[in-house]
Structures are given as structure tokens and as C-alpha cells.
């Protein structure tokens, strides 16, 4: 993991940290929040790397933003941010980077416009799946349903409808012009399509 090599020479720490991340994102109950999600995020963010001010911070955010994910809990972002902080402190990452990383992870809870440009690029990339072609979007929707399989339809469907309507009613889903022009129209179409099928 090249990112960690910027902060530690310990191969054992690098192996331990990456092992923890890999174990989390390959958990058997994960269908969307997987290593493939991280790969997609990296591809989306690499396309705007020249616009990102703190690339290393964004990478820490990427790897840790869903490291804790439990469909029964509502504090996944807070738990993920706390673990990111703990690991980053272990390898003496500067405090300002840790602070920014935590803010970026917590921003994925509501995906609101932030004063920090990097945070907006990250949350937009995190929502990029909403604006993929309809076929990919529906696979995503099905995988989210699998992750929430613990909930029966009478519980899941009203909650899912609320999430979809929240995004549909937003004036802009994507805060940055790059992601707005790339995904906004298709995202609104996809969300309406799923809503109509629930």
C-alpha cells in the first residue's frame, strides 16, 4: 500500500493496516460497500486529482470511509472516522490531515455542500454510482437491498423511498461542476426509476 509507505517504513504495520481494511471490505455481508466500491472511487477521484489539494488525505478517507459498516447501526461514519484517526495517529500522520480526513468521512453521512473543496469532490465521487448507466445503477440498488436484508420489505421500502426522495428533491446532488455535468441528469433519472419500482 503505497500511501502508508509515505508515513511508515514498517512492513508489518503496513500489512496489518491493509489486512484490516481488506477484511472489512470483503465481509460476507457486504455487497456494495466492497473493494470494488473503493476501486471505483479511486478511478473517479484520479480523474480530478489535479483539483484535489490534499491527495494523501483523500486516499486515507477513501480507504477508511466505510471501514465500519453495519446495516443495523446509524453511527458507521463516526466509527469509521474514529478508526481512521486511531490508525493515522499510529503512523504520525500530521494532525491537520487527520482532522480533514475525519471531516470528509463524516461528510458522507449527509452529503451536504462543504466549505472544503476536497470534501465536495470526495462526497461527489462517493455518489457517482447514482449517475452510472441504469443497468449498473440497478445492480447497485439490488446490492444495497442485500446489505439491508435483515429488514423486511415493509420496513426497508419506506426507508429506501425516503432516501431516494431526499436526493431527487435536492437542487443539486453533485456539488462540484465536474461531477454535476457528468452525472446529475442520469442520477435523477435513475433515482426516479427505482422509486417508481418500489
Order of alpha helices (4+ residues) and beta strands (2+ residues): alpha-alpha-alpha-alpha-alpha-alpha-alpha-alpha-alpha-alpha
